[in-house]
């Protein structure tokens, strides 16, 4: 389920960026679709369609974001700092065994070695 929503989320993000870039910029030369557009849709109808499309894509993008966040948070146990220290997810390691007794010091030979 999550991979399907994630793919839809990525497509919505790409479509949202594209719909924003197509819009005519009011500030100057930032929009790709500016200039003399004549033909299929002109003037006010283009602005209304692109504005509604962008709003719809933004709403769908936010819904998929919230859905993915809910799926990511599932199965996690919440814990308050006020309740005390966090439980350890890993068992504590076994204690290190005590050091073995030191070996006895070597004894000197009783007779000198012959050369």
DRENMI-783338 format. One record per residue (C-alpha): residue in three letters; residue number from 1; x, y, z. Coordinates in Angstrom, 3 decimals. Layout:
N
+-----+-----+----------+----------+----------+
! res !   n !       xx !       yy !       zz !
+-----+-----+----------+----------+----------+
! ALA ! NUM !        X !        Y !        Z !
...
+-----+-----+----------+----------+----------+
END
This chain:
115
+-----+-----+----------+----------+----------+
! res !   n !       xx !       yy !       zz !
+-----+-----+----------+----------+----------+
! UNK !   1 !    0.000 !    0.000 !    0.000 !
! UNK !   2 !    2.775 !    2.432 !    0.902 !
! UNK !   3 !    4.665 !    2.037 !   -2.409 !
! UNK !   4 !    1.483 !    2.802 !   -4.371 !
! UNK !   5 !    0.810 !    5.961 !   -2.356 !
! UNK !   6 !    4.472 !    6.942 !   -2.661 !
! UNK !   7 !    4.379 !    6.655 !   -6.467 !
! UNK !   8 !    1.182 !    8.723 !   -6.583 !
! UNK !   9 !    2.831 !   11.258 !   -4.267 !
! UNK !  10 !    5.846 !   11.620 !   -6.588 !
! UNK !  11 !    3.620 !   12.056 !   -9.656 !
! UNK !  12 !    1.578 !   14.674 !   -7.811 !
! UNK !  13 !    4.763 !   16.532 !   -6.894 !
! UNK !  14 !    5.940 !   16.578 !  -10.506 !
! UNK !  15 !    2.517 !   17.694 !  -11.764 !
! UNK !  16 !    2.345 !   20.394 !   -9.083 !
! UNK !  17 !    5.739 !   21.803 !  -10.059 !
! UNK !  18 !    4.757 !   21.743 !  -13.722 !
! UNK !  19 !    1.429 !   23.493 !  -13.107 !
! UNK !  20 !    3.149 !   26.201 !  -11.078 !
! UNK !  21 !    5.796 !   26.785 !  -13.741 !
! UNK !  22 !    3.213 !   27.010 !  -16.544 !
! UNK !  23 !    1.333 !   29.833 !  -14.844 !
! UNK !  24 !    1.984 !   33.354 !  -15.985 !
! UNK !  25 !    4.050 !   35.261 !  -13.473 !
! UNK !  26 !    2.757 !   38.575 !  -12.219 !
! UNK !  27 !    6.237 !   39.696 !  -11.252 !
! UNK !  28 !    8.000 !   39.426 !  -14.577 !
! UNK !  29 !    9.874 !   36.666 !  -16.284 !
! UNK !  30 !    9.496 !   33.737 !  -13.889 !
! UNK !  31 !    6.617 !   31.954 !  -15.623 !
! UNK !  32 !    7.257 !   29.713 !  -18.618 !
! UNK !  33 !    3.798 !   30.137 !  -20.100 !
! UNK !  34 !    3.867 !   33.918 !  -20.354 !
! UNK !  35 !    4.106 !   35.908 !  -23.564 !
! UNK !  36 !    1.559 !   35.904 !  -26.334 !
! UNK !  37 !   -0.452 !   32.765 !  -25.826 !
! UNK !  38 !   -3.188 !   32.607 !  -28.365 !
! UNK !  39 !   -5.268 !   29.663 !  -29.309 !
! UNK !  40 !   -6.768 !   27.046 !  -27.034 !
! UNK !  41 !   -7.274 !   29.111 !  -23.896 !
! UNK !  42 !   -6.491 !   32.735 !  -23.360 !
! UNK !  43 !   -6.641 !   35.327 !  -20.658 !
! UNK !  44 !   -8.826 !   34.783 !  -17.684 !
! UNK !  45 !   -9.939 !   31.230 !  -18.437 !
! UNK !  46 !   -6.329 !   30.018 !  -18.467 !
! UNK !  47 !   -5.656 !   31.602 !  -15.103 !
! UNK !  48 !   -8.796 !   30.092 !  -13.600 !
! UNK !  49 !   -8.062 !   26.614 !  -14.961 !
! UNK !  50 !   -4.428 !   26.640 !  -13.848 !
! UNK !  51 !   -5.316 !   28.052 !  -10.450 !
! UNK !  52 !   -7.936 !   25.380 !   -9.870 !
! UNK !  53 !   -5.623 !   22.654 !  -11.171 !
! UNK !  54 !   -2.808 !   23.825 !   -8.902 !
! UNK !  55 !   -5.157 !   23.962 !   -5.908 !
! UNK !  56 !   -6.465 !   20.457 !   -6.608 !
! UNK !  57 !   -2.951 !   19.063 !   -7.020 !
! UNK !  58 !   -1.844 !   20.798 !   -3.811 !
! UNK !  59 !   -4.764 !   19.320 !   -1.856 !
! UNK !  60 !   -4.033 !   15.841 !   -3.218 !
! UNK !  61 !   -0.320 !   16.297 !   -2.433 !
! UNK !  62 !   -1.076 !   17.237 !    1.172 !
! UNK !  63 !   -3.465 !   14.302 !    1.572 !
! UNK !  64 !   -0.874 !   11.823 !    0.318 !
! UNK !  65 !    1.716 !   13.467 !    2.612 !
! UNK !  66 !   -0.524 !   13.030 !    5.638 !
! UNK !  67 !   -1.354 !    9.452 !    4.638 !
! UNK !  68 !    2.322 !    8.551 !    4.267 !
! UNK !  69 !    3.087 !   10.154 !    7.633 !
! UNK !  70 !    0.336 !    8.122 !    9.294 !
! UNK !  71 !    1.654 !    4.896 !    7.781 !
! UNK !  72 !    5.202 !    5.753 !    8.863 !
! UNK !  73 !    4.091 !    6.351 !   12.454 !
! UNK !  74 !    2.237 !    3.079 !   12.791 !
! UNK !  75 !    3.726 !    0.518 !   15.140 !
! UNK !  76 !    5.910 !    2.969 !   17.039 !
! UNK !  77 !    5.389 !    3.161 !   20.772 !
! UNK !  78 !    5.358 !    6.679 !   22.091 !
! UNK !  79 !    7.063 !    7.391 !   25.371 !
! UNK !  80 !    7.019 !   10.443 !   27.576 !
! UNK !  81 !   10.221 !   11.793 !   29.088 !
! UNK !  82 !    8.280 !   12.476 !   32.286 !
! UNK !  83 !    7.577 !    8.757 !   32.778 !
! UNK !  84 !   11.235 !    7.901 !   33.200 !
! UNK !  85 !   14.130 !    6.606 !   31.130 !
! UNK !  86 !   13.477 !    4.994 !   27.793 !
! UNK !  87 !   13.306 !    1.216 !   27.751 !
! UNK !  88 !   16.352 !   -0.298 !   26.157 !
! UNK !  89 !   15.494 !   -1.892 !   22.800 !
! UNK !  90 !   18.632 !   -4.031 !   22.948 !
! UNK !  91 !   19.348 !   -6.400 !   25.772 !
! UNK !  92 !   22.253 !   -5.441 !   27.934 !
! UNK !  93 !   25.477 !   -7.279 !   27.083 !
! UNK !  94 !   26.607 !  -10.095 !   29.320 !
! UNK !  95 !   28.994 !   -8.989 !   32.042 !
! UNK !  96 !   32.684 !   -9.458 !   31.348 !
! UNK !  97 !   34.011 !  -12.482 !   33.270 !
! UNK !  98 !   36.472 !  -11.851 !   36.084 !
! UNK !  99 !   40.128 !  -11.834 !   35.195 !
! UNK ! 100 !   41.809 !  -15.213 !   35.471 !
! UNK ! 101 !   44.438 !  -15.600 !   38.152 !
! UNK ! 102 !   47.903 !  -14.453 !   37.124 !
! UNK ! 103 !   50.192 !  -17.302 !   36.129 !
! UNK ! 104 !   52.886 !  -18.235 !   38.611 !
! UNK ! 105 !   56.256 !  -16.568 !   38.147 !
! UNK ! 106 !   58.819 !  -18.823 !   36.455 !
! UNK ! 107 !   61.274 !  -20.417 !   38.843 !
! UNK ! 108 !   64.999 !  -20.024 !   38.374 !
! UNK ! 109 !   66.908 !  -23.218 !   37.569 !
! UNK ! 110 !   68.761 !  -24.616 !   40.534 !
! UNK ! 111 !   71.894 !  -25.497 !   38.600 !
! UNK ! 112 !   73.652 !  -23.120 !   36.252 !
! UNK ! 113 !   73.554 !  -24.052 !   32.625 !
! UNK ! 114 !   76.753 !  -25.430 !   31.148 !
! UNK ! 115 !   78.368 !  -23.598 !   28.349 !
+-----+-----+----------+----------+----------+
END
